[in-house]
Amino acid sequence: MKYLVRYKHSIVVLLIVSVILGACSTTEGPQAEDILATSVAQTLTAISPAATETGTPEPTPPLIEKAVEAWYGYVLSLPTGDPFDDRLILVPEGVGEFGLVGSNSEIEAEIEALRDKSEPANKAHFWGVLTCGVEDYGGCRLVVERLRPDGPGPFFEPDIVKGWEGVVYAGPPGPRSGGDDYFALVGDYHVQYGIWSEDETLSEQIEGLRDTNNVIFVWGELVAGVPDWNGTQIQVTQIDVVDRPSGPIPPPPEWSEIVDAWWVYVNEDVGYQFEYPAVATVMEFEVMGFPTDELPEGMSIDEYIAQLQEQYGNSLCVHVKYSLGYVSISAPENVGYRYVICGRTGVGVGEIKNKVELVDIDGRIYEATGFEFIGDGETLDNHNETFFILLDDGTRIEYGAGPASDATYEDYLLGTKEVLLQILASFEMTR
C-alpha cells in the first residue's frame, strides 16, 4: 500500500463515526433478498477458522487477547442495574473503552479508589491483558496487573518496545508542557504515547514522519509518569517503515494540517487506486474461505488457503470507512464474495425502495443500482441506503450509509454522501 497526499479544501471533513457493515437485523424482507442476491450462499462453505459455513449456526467467536502497556485512562461506574461495575475510558475519548478487573484484591482496591474521581486526579496508566469476546462492558475485559495513578509516586521499570506499529502525529499548536508529537498504535485501539530519541538521526526521522500517515515499526523502551504525551514516552532505538499496515491507521487529530488532506491508496495486488480523506480509515481483507467443490484433491484447507493467498494477495476486498458511510471494493476474482465477504450481507425488517443513480468513476458515468431501507425510526440503524456498481472488468463497488444509533439518514445525506461520491470519482485502474 502506498500513500500520497493531495488537498481538497472545499470538503468539510467530519469526525469518523464507526461504520459497521452487515445486517441491521437478522431478517431480510423478500425485496432485500433480490437486491442483495449475491452468491454468498454458494460460497465460503469451505473456510478458514475465521469464517463459518452458510446456513449453520455461527460459532462462538474466539477470544482475542492483547497486551496492555501503560494505556492511559480513567474509571467510571456503570449505571445501577448494569451487570458490570465499571469501565475504563482511554484518553483521548474515542480511543476505546471496556470493562476492567484487578488481577488480585489489592489491585481491585486501587481500581475502586480511582472510580469516579474528579479531574485531574482521576487518570492512571494501566498494564495487563485485554480479552475480547467475553461477558463484560463492550464485550472486552482488561485484567489489570498493575497501575500507576497520575502524579508523584514510584516509577516502574521501563517496558520493552519491540516492533510496535503506528504513526506519528504532531501535537497541537501553542505552548504546552511536553508532547510536541505522539505515536498512535495501528489497530482497534489507537493508544497514544509520547515519542523521542536521544539519537540525533532517529530524532530527525521522527520529526520528518509527523503527519505523513506513514506507518512505522519502533523499538526501544517505554517509560510512564513523565512530562510527555499522556504521561508516557517511547525512547526509540530503531525505526522501520511498514509496507502494509496490519490494521486500521489512526486518523489525524483535529488540529492537524492534514485533516483537510486526501491520501491516495494504491492496490498493487489488483491494480487500482483511489483518493480518500486523511480522516477516513482504509482496511484490506484477504482470502477467508472458498467453495467446498473448489478444494483440489490431495490438498488440505490450510494449504489451499495459502495458495489462494499467494495467488491473489492480501487485498481482495478493500473497505473505506468515512464518517457515516463506507465504500467497499471487491476484486473481480472475488465475484459473488467467493473468497471473502466484501459488503453488506443483510438489511432488516422494513420497507425497501429500489433506487438508481448516476455515478462518475474515472470520468465515466455508471448506473448505480440499490435501495433505501426504511425501518421503524429515523436513525441510521433504521433508515439507510446501499448502492452497487459493477465495472467492466468485474470489480464490484458498494457504497452507502452504515447503521448508527446516534445519527440520521438526513445527517448522512448532508454531510457524508458527497465525500463518498468524490472517493468513487477518483477511482481508476492502474493496469
N, C-alpha and C positions, 0 to 999 in steps of 0.2 A: 504494500500500500504506500502510495506517495501522496504528500500533501503540499499544495502550493497555496498562496494566499492572494485573494482578489477582494476588492472592497466594493460594496454596493450600499452607499449611504442612504438611498431612498427607501430602504426597507426598515420598518420598525420591528426590531427584534424583541420577542417576548421571552420570558424565562421559561426554561424547559419544564414541562409537566410530563410525568412518566406516561408513555403510551403503551398500552398492553394490547397486543394482537391476540385474537382468539374470540371465543364466544362471549356475548353479553349474558347469555344464559345457556343452558344445555339443550334447549329445544329449538328446532328450526321450523318455521312455517313452510308450507308447500312451495310458495314462490321463492323463498330464500334458497330452498334446495335446488331449484332450477338455476338460479343466478350463480350459486356457488358450486355448480356442477363440475368440479374438478375430479380427477380420478384418484383422489385421496383414498377412497375406499378400496381401490385396487392396488395401492402402493404402500410402501413402508410396512409390508406384512412380514418381511424377514428383516430384522433390525438389530442395531447395536443396542446395548443396555439403556441408552438414553431415550429410546423410542418405544412405543407399545403397539401391539397388534390391533388393527382396526376391528371394532366390534367386540372386543374383550374388555373387561374392567381394567381401568388404568391402575398399575401397581402403585404401592406406596412409594413416594419419592425417596430416593436415597438421602441419608443425612450428609450434609456438607459442612465440613469443619474448616475454620480459618484461624490462624494465629493472630492474636490482637496484641500489639506492642505500642504502648503509650498513646492509645486513642484518647482524644480529649473530649470531654463532655460533662453533662450534669444529669442528675437523677430526679425524676418526678414521680409522684404517686399516681396510680391509676384510680379512676372513679370508684366509689363504693359500689359493690356488687360485681365488679370485674373479677374474673377468676384469677388474675395475677396481681401482684403487689405494686410493681413499679416498672419503669422503663428508663433506659439510658438514651439520651438525645445527644448525638455528636455535634460538635461545633466545627464550622458554622451550621446552622439549622438547614436541613435539606440533604446533608451528607448521609444521614441514616439514623434509625432508632430501633431498639429491640429490647427484649426483656433481659434481666440480669439476675445473678445469684452469686453469693460468695462461695468459694470452694471450701470454706470452713466457717465456724461460728464467729471467729474473730473478724474475718473479712466481711461477713454478712453484717456485723455490727457497724463496721466502718461505712458500708453502703447505706445503712439505715440512717447514720448520722449525717450523711450528705443529702438525704432525700428532702426535697422541697426547701432547701436553704436559699436565702436571698443572695443576690449578686453583691460583691464579686466572690464571695466565699463558697459558692456552690459548685465550682468546677474542679475536676480532677483528671489525672491521667490513669488509664486502666490497662492492665495486662491480663491475658487469659486466653481462652479458646471460645470462639463464636461458633455455635452449631445451628444450622438452619434445617427446617424440616421437622421441628419439634413443636410441642404444645406450649407456646409462650407468646408474649406480645409480638405481633408481626410475624409469627412463625419461626423466630430465631431467639436463641438464648446465649448470653455471654456468661460463662463461668469465670468469675474474676479470681485470679490467683494472687494478684497484688494491685494496689492502687496508691497513688500519691496525690493528696489534695494540693491545690494551688497554695503558694505561699512558702514561708520558711519551713524547713524540715529536712529530714535526712534525704540523701540522694542515693539512687540505686546505681549499680554498676552499669556502664553503657551496654545497650543491646547491639548485637552484631547485625549489620545490614548487609545482606548478601543477594545481590541481583534484584532489588526491589524495582518494580516497574511503575513509571509515572511520567508526569510532565512538570515543567517549571513555569510558574506564572509570577509576574511582578506584583508586589504589594500595592496598596492604594497610594495615591499621591499625597504629599504633605508630611509634616514631621510626625514621628512616632517612635516608640521605644522598641527597637529591634524589628526585624522582619521586613527587609526590602524585597524579599521574594519568598516563594514557598514551593514545595514539592508535593503534588497531589497524586495519590495512587490511582492507577488504572484498575478498573473492576467495578464491582457492585457498590463498594463503599469508597468514595473519593476522599479518603482521610488525608489531612494536610499536615505537613511538617516543615519547619524551617530547614534551610539547606545552606551549607557553607563548606569551604575547603581552605586549608592553610596553604595548599599547593597553588602557586600563582597561575599556572597553566589551567588547572581544573577550575579555579575561581573564575577565570575569564571565560572558560567554556560554559559554566553555569549561567553567567550573565548573558552570554550570547544565545542561550537556549530559552530565555524568558519570552513568553508569549509567541513562540514559534509553532506550538502544537506538536513539536517533535517528541515522540515517546522515547524514553531512555531507561536503561538499567543503571542502578547506582549501587556501589559497595562502600562500606565504611562502618561507622559507629553512630548510634542514636543516643543522645542524652536528653533527659527531661528535667523540667524545673529550671530552665534557663531563659534569659530575656531574648527569645526569638519567637518565630511564628508558632502560635498555640502552645507556647512554653516548651518547645522542642527544637532540636537541631540535629540534622543528619550531617556528620562530619565526613565528607566524601573523600575516598581514596582512589576511586576508579569510576569511570563513566563509559558505557557502551550505548550506541544508538540501536533502537529496536526497529527491525524491518517490518514486522507485522504485530500490532498490539494484540494482547491476549484477551482483551475485554473492552468495555466502553471507556472512552477517553474523557477525563474530567472536562467540563465546559469551562471557558474562561470566566473570571469574575466580572461583575457588572461594571467595575471601574476600568477594565482593561481596554486598551486601544483597539483590540481585535474583536470586541463584541460585535461591531458592525462589519466585520470581515467575513468573506466567504472563502472556504477552502475548496481545493479540487481533489476529489477522490479518484484514484486510478485503479481499476481492477485488471491486473495483468493476467490473471488466470483466464478470464472470459473475454476480455478485450473491449472494455468500455470505460468511460469516465463521466463524472458529473460534478457540478458545484453544489455546495451546501453551506448553510450558515455555520460559523465557527461555534455557536452555542448549541448546535444540534449534535446528536450522537449517532455514529455510524457503527454498525455491528455486522460482522461476517459470520456465516454459518456454513459448515462443511457437510459432507455426506453423513447422514444419520441412519440410513437404512436402505432397503431395496426390496423389490417384489420377490416373493418366495420362489417363483419359477425362473428367476434370473441367476440364482446361485449356480456357478459352474460345478460340474461333477468333480468330486475329489477335493474340493476346496472348502475350508471352514468359513463360517460367517466373518470371523475376525480377519482372516486372510483376504476375503473378497472386499471387505470394507477398506482395508489398507490399500488394495489395488485400485479401487474406485477413488480413494483419496489422492493417490499418486496421479491418477489419470485426470481428475477434474479440479484438483487444488482445494483450497480452503474457503472459497467464496462463491459457491453455487448460488447462495442466497445472500443478498445484502439488504440490510434494513436500516433506514434512516428515521430516527425519532426527532421530531421538532415540535415544541410547544404542544398543541392539542392534536397534532396529526402525525402521519407517517407516510413513508414511501417504501415499498418492498420491491426488489428487483430479482427475478428468478431467471437463471440461465436457461438457454434452450435445452440443454441436456437434462434439466430438471422438470421437463414437461409433466403436468399433472402432479407436481410435487413428488416425483418419482423417488428422489433420494433425500429430500428434506422439505418439511412444510415451510412455505415461504409466503405467508399472507393470512388473511382472516379465514377461520375454519367454522364459524358459527355466527348466528345473527341474534336470535331471541324470539320472544313471542310478541307480535305486534303487526302493524301494517307495513307492507313493503311497497314503495313507489318506484317503479322502474324509471331510470333516467339515462339520458345520453348527453354528452357534452363534448365539444371540440377542444383538443389539447395540442399545443405546439411542442414538438420534440425535435430538437436539432434542425429547426427551420422548416419542418414538415408538419402539416396538420393531420392529427389522428382522431378517430372517433373513439371516445372512451365510453364504455357501457357500464352501468352499475345501478345502484339503488339508494334510496333514502329510507332508513329504518325509523319508524315512529312507534315507540312503545308507550308505556304509562308514565309520562313525566318529560321534563324538558332538559334534564341534564344529559350529557353525552353517553351515559350508561343506557339511556332510553331513547335517545334521538341522535342519530349519526348517519354517516354515509360512507359508501365504498365504491370505488371505480376501478376498472380493469382495462388495460391496453395490451394487445398482442402485436409485437413488432414483426417485421417480415422474416427475420431470422429465427423466430420462435421465442425471443426474450419476452417474458411476461412482466409487466409493471402494474403494481397495485398501489393505490393511494387513497387516503380518506381520513376520517376522524376516528380516533381511538376512544374507547369507553373511559369516562371520567365522571366522578360524582361531584366535582366542585366547579364545573364549567358547563356551559350550554352549547347547543348546536349553533346558536347565533354567535357566541363567542368565537367558535371555530371559523365560521364563515367570515367574520370581520377581521380576525387577526392572524389566522394560520393558513387558510387555504391559498391565499395569494402567493405565499412563500413556497408552498408545495408545488404550485404550478411553475414557479421560477426554477425550482430544482429540476423538474421534468424538462423544461425548455433547454436547460444546459446539458442534458444527456446527449452523448454522442459515442458512436462506435470508434474504437481506435485501431481496428484491423478488419 
